[in-house]
């Protein structure tokens, strides 16, 4: 564990010193580092640029620029919302996920406490995001999330043209399939052919209108997604 922490420490410092300071010419490296730490504690949550600006004492535009830099050096990825109804659905505020869970855990100092209940749900959600990004065909599919102004939400929406796959993430070993009301709402609005509930154990499916909702353990997701490449993805 100590050796692993040292290795990640070296990588993290090299990112700040080489990529951020030297290559990107970022002068306020302390503000950049603080921003990454705040993002590490907010994975899967909506980004409020003005709130971040106030918290970190840097301008709104600098916050957006630093997050753009963080994407360019593959620290994190900003995911935009899926929306076809601007009046009822959130269409602007994005969410963030990290490209590497070690780089997410390091600034929070949680290497020795990764499996504690606090934050595990969002950490698992980040893992599912990484599985999705490594499984779908790059350039042909988009990964989004869905939230309405009355707080209905679906964790991920994989989109290609008019074809959609909503994906809900549950950090628990389900005994029976549990379809959240928000996922039902999405299926009723958009009638996707398939939807997934990612969990720790249960493999089961049922119909919601025209949609086949499959509850699958997370390790089945790559096979399911890759199997859909020729049709949906």
Order of alpha helices (4+ residues) and beta strands (2+ residues): alpha-alpha-alpha-alpha-beta-beta-alpha-alpha-beta-beta-beta-alpha-beta-beta-beta-alpha
